[in-house]
Amino acid sequence: MAASTKALIDAFTAGSSPFPLPPTNPAYDQEQLGHMAAMIRIRDDIPKEDAPPQRRFELW
């Protein structure tokens, strides 16, 4: 068994991760979802009567 593989197995069994963990900052969970979330929010902001006919069919 290679030394690096043995080191990874030992680290895993000891309970420590050899790989970086994702951020645990509470603000990280509050981040915006990006472009798709913004587009969904924009679509929700369009009043039904102000949308062009083709958009009314797609959105509602």
PDB file as gemmi writes it, atoms N, CA and C in Angstrom:
CRYST1    1.000    1.000    1.000  90.00  90.00  90.00 P 1                      
ATOM      1  N   MET A   1       0.857  -1.174   0.000  1.00  0.00           N  
ATOM      2  CA  MET A   1       0.000   0.000   0.000  1.00  0.00           C  
ATOM      3  C   MET A   1       0.901   1.236   0.000  1.00  0.00           C  
ATOM      4  N   ALA A   2       0.569   2.201  -0.822  1.00  0.00           N  
ATOM      5  CA  ALA A   2       1.378   3.419  -0.919  1.00  0.00           C  
ATOM      6  C   ALA A   2       1.281   4.213   0.376  1.00  0.00           C  
ATOM      7  N   ALA A   3       2.333   4.957   0.659  1.00  0.00           N  
ATOM      8  CA  ALA A   3       2.380   5.741   1.895  1.00  0.00           C  
ATOM      9  C   ALA A   3       1.279   6.799   1.922  1.00  0.00           C  
ATOM     10  N   SER A   4       1.003   7.424   0.763  1.00  0.00           N  
ATOM     11  CA  SER A   4      -0.040   8.458   0.731  1.00  0.00           C  
ATOM     12  C   SER A   4      -1.419   7.851   0.991  1.00  0.00           C  
ATOM     13  N   THR A   5      -1.665   6.664   0.461  1.00  0.00           N  
ATOM     14  CA  THR A   5      -2.942   5.993   0.703  1.00  0.00           C  
ATOM     15  C   THR A   5      -3.079   5.632   2.173  1.00  0.00           C  
ATOM     16  N   LYS A   6      -1.997   5.135   2.750  1.00  0.00           N  
ATOM     17  CA  LYS A   6      -2.000   4.789   4.176  1.00  0.00           C  
ATOM     18  C   LYS A   6      -2.268   6.030   5.021  1.00  0.00           C  
ATOM     19  N   ALA A   7      -1.664   7.169   4.648  1.00  0.00           N  
ATOM     20  CA  ALA A   7      -1.877   8.412   5.391  1.00  0.00           C  
ATOM     21  C   ALA A   7      -3.335   8.854   5.302  1.00  0.00           C  
ATOM     22  N   LEU A   8      -3.941   8.715   4.127  1.00  0.00           N  
ATOM     23  CA  LEU A   8      -5.356   9.079   3.969  1.00  0.00           C  
ATOM     24  C   LEU A   8      -6.253   8.175   4.812  1.00  0.00           C  
ATOM     25  N   ILE A   9      -5.960   6.890   4.827  1.00  0.00           N  
ATOM     26  CA  ILE A   9      -6.755   5.957   5.631  1.00  0.00           C  
ATOM     27  C   ILE A   9      -6.608   6.278   7.113  1.00  0.00           C  
ATOM     28  N   ASP A  10      -5.394   6.555   7.548  1.00  0.00           N  
ATOM     29  CA  ASP A  10      -5.166   6.897   8.953  1.00  0.00           C  
ATOM     30  C   ASP A  10      -5.890   8.188   9.336  1.00  0.00           C  
ATOM     31  N   ALA A  11      -5.856   9.194   8.452  1.00  0.00           N  
ATOM     32  CA  ALA A  11      -6.541  10.457   8.729  1.00  0.00           C  
ATOM     33  C   ALA A  11      -8.048  10.241   8.803  1.00  0.00           C  
ATOM     34  N   PHE A  12      -8.576   9.398   7.932  1.00  0.00           N  
ATOM     35  CA  PHE A  12     -10.015   9.133   7.929  1.00  0.00           C  
ATOM     36  C   PHE A  12     -10.442   8.413   9.202  1.00  0.00           C  
ATOM     37  N   THR A  13      -9.680   7.411   9.599  1.00  0.00           N  
ATOM     38  CA  THR A  13     -10.045   6.662  10.799  1.00  0.00           C  
ATOM     39  C   THR A  13      -9.858   7.490  12.061  1.00  0.00           C  
ATOM     40  N   ALA A  14      -8.981   8.490  12.013  1.00  0.00           N  
ATOM     41  CA  ALA A  14      -8.784   9.364  13.169  1.00  0.00           C  
ATOM     42  C   ALA A  14      -9.896  10.407  13.263  1.00  0.00           C  
ATOM     43  N   GLY A  15     -10.679  10.558  12.206  1.00  0.00           N  
ATOM     44  CA  GLY A  15     -11.799  11.494  12.244  1.00  0.00           C  
ATOM     45  C   GLY A  15     -11.515  12.840  11.623  1.00  0.00           C  
ATOM     46  N   SER A  16     -10.324  13.069  11.136  1.00  0.00           N  
ATOM     47  CA  SER A  16     -10.028  14.344  10.495  1.00  0.00           C  
ATOM     48  C   SER A  16     -10.093  14.162   8.985  1.00  0.00           C  
ATOM     49  N   SER A  17     -10.582  15.166   8.307  1.00  0.00           N  
ATOM     50  CA  SER A  17     -10.714  15.093   6.863  1.00  0.00           C  
ATOM     51  C   SER A  17      -9.457  15.640   6.197  1.00  0.00           C  
ATOM     52  N   PRO A  18      -8.890  14.924   5.233  1.00  0.00           N  
ATOM     53  CA  PRO A  18      -7.729  15.449   4.514  1.00  0.00           C  
ATOM     54  C   PRO A  18      -8.135  16.490   3.472  1.00  0.00           C  
ATOM     55  N   PHE A  19      -9.419  16.643   3.248  1.00  0.00           N  
ATOM     56  CA  PHE A  19      -9.917  17.587   2.260  1.00  0.00           C  
ATOM     57  C   PHE A  19     -10.509  18.798   2.970  1.00  0.00           C  
ATOM     58  N   PRO A  20     -10.405  19.979   2.364  1.00  0.00           N  
ATOM     59  CA  PRO A  20     -10.971  21.167   3.013  1.00  0.00           C  
ATOM     60  C   PRO A  20     -12.493  21.066   3.125  1.00  0.00           C  
ATOM     61  N   LEU A  21     -13.007  21.494   4.243  1.00  0.00           N  
ATOM     62  CA  LEU A  21     -14.448  21.474   4.474  1.00  0.00           C  
ATOM     63  C   LEU A  21     -15.076  22.753   3.932  1.00  0.00           C  
ATOM     64  N   PRO A  22     -16.350  22.731   3.567  1.00  0.00           N  
ATOM     65  CA  PRO A  22     -17.008  23.953   3.109  1.00  0.00           C  
ATOM     66  C   PRO A  22     -17.106  24.955   4.251  1.00  0.00           C  
ATOM     67  N   PRO A  23     -17.266  26.231   3.924  1.00  0.00           N  
ATOM     68  CA  PRO A  23     -17.360  27.251   4.971  1.00  0.00           C  
ATOM     69  C   PRO A  23     -18.541  26.986   5.902  1.00  0.00           C  
ATOM     70  N   THR A  24     -18.364  27.293   7.174  1.00  0.00           N  
ATOM     71  CA  THR A  24     -19.434  27.094   8.150  1.00  0.00           C  
ATOM     72  C   THR A  24     -19.982  28.418   8.665  1.00  0.00           C  
ATOM     73  N   ASN A  25     -19.611  29.499   8.029  1.00  0.00           N  
ATOM     74  CA  ASN A  25     -20.103  30.816   8.403  1.00  0.00           C  
ATOM     75  C   ASN A  25     -21.616  30.863   8.156  1.00  0.00           C  
ATOM     76  N   PRO A  26     -22.429  31.327   9.127  1.00  0.00           N  
ATOM     77  CA  PRO A  26     -23.890  31.395   8.915  1.00  0.00           C  
ATOM     78  C   PRO A  26     -24.276  32.265   7.726  1.00  0.00           C  
ATOM     79  N   ALA A  27     -23.465  33.276   7.409  1.00  0.00           N  
ATOM     80  CA  ALA A  27     -23.774  34.140   6.269  1.00  0.00           C  
ATOM     81  C   ALA A  27     -23.657  33.368   4.958  1.00  0.00           C  
ATOM     82  N   TYR A  28     -22.877  32.297   4.950  1.00  0.00           N  
ATOM     83  CA  TYR A  28     -22.710  31.490   3.742  1.00  0.00           C  
ATOM     84  C   TYR A  28     -24.045  30.894   3.301  1.00  0.00           C  
ATOM     85  N   ASP A  29     -24.876  30.491   4.243  1.00  0.00           N  
ATOM     86  CA  ASP A  29     -26.178  29.923   3.911  1.00  0.00           C  
ATOM     87  C   ASP A  29     -27.149  30.972   3.390  1.00  0.00           C  
ATOM     88  N   GLN A  30     -26.876  32.234   3.651  1.00  0.00           N  
ATOM     89  CA  GLN A  30     -27.770  33.305   3.250  1.00  0.00           C  
ATOM     90  C   GLN A  30     -27.401  33.893   1.892  1.00  0.00           C  
ATOM     91  N   GLU A  31     -26.378  33.362   1.234  1.00  0.00           N  
ATOM     92  CA  GLU A  31     -25.956  33.875  -0.063  1.00  0.00           C  
ATOM     93  C   GLU A  31     -27.073  33.694  -1.088  1.00  0.00           C  
ATOM     94  N   GLN A  32     -27.118  34.604  -2.045  1.00  0.00           N  
ATOM     95  CA  GLN A  32     -28.082  34.496  -3.125  1.00  0.00           C  
ATOM     96  C   GLN A  32     -27.745  33.296  -3.996  1.00  0.00           C  
ATOM     97  N   LEU A  33     -28.719  32.746  -4.664  1.00  0.00           N  
ATOM     98  CA  LEU A  33     -28.511  31.556  -5.468  1.00  0.00           C  
ATOM     99  C   LEU A  33     -27.959  31.858  -6.849  1.00  0.00           C  
ATOM    100  N   GLY A  34     -27.835  33.118  -7.191  1.00  0.00           N  
ATOM    101  CA  GLY A  34     -27.241  33.466  -8.470  1.00  0.00           C  
ATOM    102  C   GLY A  34     -28.270  33.902  -9.491  1.00  0.00           C  
ATOM    103  N   HIS A  35     -27.913  33.726 -10.749  1.00  0.00           N  
ATOM    104  CA  HIS A  35     -28.689  34.230 -11.875  1.00  0.00           C  
ATOM    105  C   HIS A  35     -30.106  33.651 -11.912  1.00  0.00           C  
ATOM    106  N   MET A  36     -30.244  32.356 -11.695  1.00  0.00           N  
ATOM    107  CA  MET A  36     -31.572  31.739 -11.774  1.00  0.00           C  
ATOM    108  C   MET A  36     -32.503  32.268 -10.691  1.00  0.00           C  
ATOM    109  N   ALA A  37     -31.994  32.460  -9.488  1.00  0.00           N  
ATOM    110  CA  ALA A  37     -32.828  33.000  -8.412  1.00  0.00           C  
ATOM    111  C   ALA A  37     -33.258  34.418  -8.743  1.00  0.00           C  
ATOM    112  N   ALA A  38     -32.357  35.197  -9.338  1.00  0.00           N  
ATOM    113  CA  ALA A  38     -32.696  36.565  -9.718  1.00  0.00           C  
ATOM    114  C   ALA A  38     -33.769  36.563 -10.802  1.00  0.00           C  
ATOM    115  N   MET A  39     -33.672  35.665 -11.772  1.00  0.00           N  
ATOM    116  CA  MET A  39     -34.673  35.599 -12.834  1.00  0.00           C  
ATOM    117  C   MET A  39     -36.036  35.187 -12.276  1.00  0.00           C  
ATOM    118  N   ILE A  40     -36.059  34.265 -11.347  1.00  0.00           N  
ATOM    119  CA  ILE A  40     -37.322  33.849 -10.736  1.00  0.00           C  
ATOM    120  C   ILE A  40     -37.934  35.011  -9.980  1.00  0.00           C  
ATOM    121  N   ARG A  41     -37.111  35.760  -9.251  1.00  0.00           N  
ATOM    122  CA  ARG A  41     -37.602  36.908  -8.507  1.00  0.00           C  
ATOM    123  C   ARG A  41     -38.153  37.958  -9.465  1.00  0.00           C  
ATOM    124  N   ILE A  42     -37.468  38.193 -10.590  1.00  0.00           N  
ATOM    125  CA  ILE A  42     -37.934  39.181 -11.564  1.00  0.00           C  
ATOM    126  C   ILE A  42     -39.274  38.735 -12.148  1.00  0.00           C  
ATOM    127  N   ARG A  43     -39.411  37.459 -12.482  1.00  0.00           N  
ATOM    128  CA  ARG A  43     -40.671  36.964 -13.038  1.00  0.00           C  
ATOM    129  C   ARG A  43     -41.817  37.130 -12.048  1.00  0.00           C  
ATOM    130  N   ASP A  44     -41.547  36.937 -10.788  1.00  0.00           N  
ATOM    131  CA  ASP A  44     -42.589  37.074  -9.775  1.00  0.00           C  
ATOM    132  C   ASP A  44     -43.016  38.521  -9.587  1.00  0.00           C  
ATOM    133  N   ASP A  45     -42.143  39.463  -9.947  1.00  0.00           N  
ATOM    134  CA  ASP A  45     -42.450  40.877  -9.756  1.00  0.00           C  
ATOM    135  C   ASP A  45     -43.318  41.451 -10.873  1.00  0.00           C  
ATOM    136  N   ILE A  46     -43.532  40.734 -11.961  1.00  0.00           N  
ATOM    137  CA  ILE A  46     -44.311  41.255 -13.087  1.00  0.00           C  
ATOM    138  C   ILE A  46     -45.797  41.056 -12.793  1.00  0.00           C  
ATOM    139  N   PRO A  47     -46.546  42.159 -12.677  1.00  0.00           N  
ATOM    140  CA  PRO A  47     -47.999  42.002 -12.488  1.00  0.00           C  
ATOM    141  C   PRO A  47     -48.614  41.310 -13.709  1.00  0.00           C  
ATOM    142  N   LYS A  48     -49.610  40.502 -13.483  1.00  0.00           N  
ATOM    143  CA  LYS A  48     -50.215  39.714 -14.555  1.00  0.00           C  
ATOM    144  C   LYS A  48     -50.757  40.600 -15.680  1.00  0.00           C  
ATOM    145  N   GLU A  49     -51.392  41.693 -15.316  1.00  0.00           N  
ATOM    146  CA  GLU A  49     -51.997  42.548 -16.338  1.00  0.00           C  
ATOM    147  C   GLU A  49     -50.965  43.342 -17.131  1.00  0.00           C  
ATOM    148  N   ASP A  50     -49.740  43.503 -16.606  1.00  0.00           N  
ATOM    149  CA  ASP A  50     -48.702  44.254 -17.310  1.00  0.00           C  
ATOM    150  C   ASP A  50     -47.847  43.377 -18.221  1.00  0.00           C  
ATOM    151  N   ALA A  51     -47.974  42.089 -18.125  1.00  0.00           N  
ATOM    152  CA  ALA A  51     -47.163  41.191 -18.944  1.00  0.00           C  
ATOM    153  C   ALA A  51     -47.743  41.110 -20.350  1.00  0.00           C  
ATOM    154  N   PRO A  52     -46.891  41.052 -21.371  1.00  0.00           N  
ATOM    155  CA  PRO A  52     -47.399  40.855 -22.734  1.00  0.00           C  
ATOM    156  C   PRO A  52     -48.119  39.506 -22.834  1.00  0.00           C  
ATOM    157  N   PRO A  53     -49.025  39.340 -23.795  1.00  0.00           N  
ATOM    158  CA  PRO A  53     -49.824  38.105 -23.883  1.00  0.00           C  
ATOM    159  C   PRO A  53     -48.979  36.829 -23.922  1.00  0.00           C  
ATOM    160  N   GLN A  54     -47.887  36.828 -24.687  1.00  0.00           N  
ATOM    161  CA  GLN A  54     -47.083  35.608 -24.758  1.00  0.00           C  
ATOM    162  C   GLN A  54     -46.426  35.313 -23.417  1.00  0.00           C  
ATOM    163  N   ARG A  55     -46.084  36.334 -22.649  1.00  0.00           N  
ATOM    164  CA  ARG A  55     -45.480  36.126 -21.334  1.00  0.00           C  
ATOM    165  C   ARG A  55     -46.534  35.628 -20.340  1.00  0.00           C  
ATOM    166  N   ARG A  56     -47.761  36.102 -20.465  1.00  0.00           N  
ATOM    167  CA  ARG A  56     -48.818  35.638 -19.572  1.00  0.00           C  
ATOM    168  C   ARG A  56     -49.000  34.131 -19.710  1.00  0.00           C  
ATOM    169  N   PHE A  57     -48.955  33.652 -20.945  1.00  0.00           N  
ATOM    170  CA  PHE A  57     -49.135  32.220 -21.177  1.00  0.00           C  
ATOM    171  C   PHE A  57     -47.991  31.417 -20.561  1.00  0.00           C  
ATOM    172  N   GLU A  58     -46.754  31.920 -20.662  1.00  0.00           N  
ATOM    173  CA  GLU A  58     -45.595  31.208 -20.144  1.00  0.00           C  
ATOM    174  C   GLU A  58     -45.536  31.221 -18.621  1.00  0.00           C  
ATOM    175  N   LEU A  59     -45.928  32.330 -18.011  1.00  0.00           N  
ATOM    176  CA  LEU A  59     -45.714  32.494 -16.581  1.00  0.00           C  
ATOM    177  C   LEU A  59     -46.878  32.010 -15.732  1.00  0.00           C  
ATOM    178  N   TRP A  60     -48.088  32.051 -16.266  1.00  0.00           N  
ATOM    179  CA  TRP A  60     -49.221  31.708 -15.411  1.00  0.00           C  
ATOM    180  C   TRP A  60     -49.967  30.562 -15.972  1.00  0.00           C  
TER     181      TRP A  60                                                      
END                                                                             
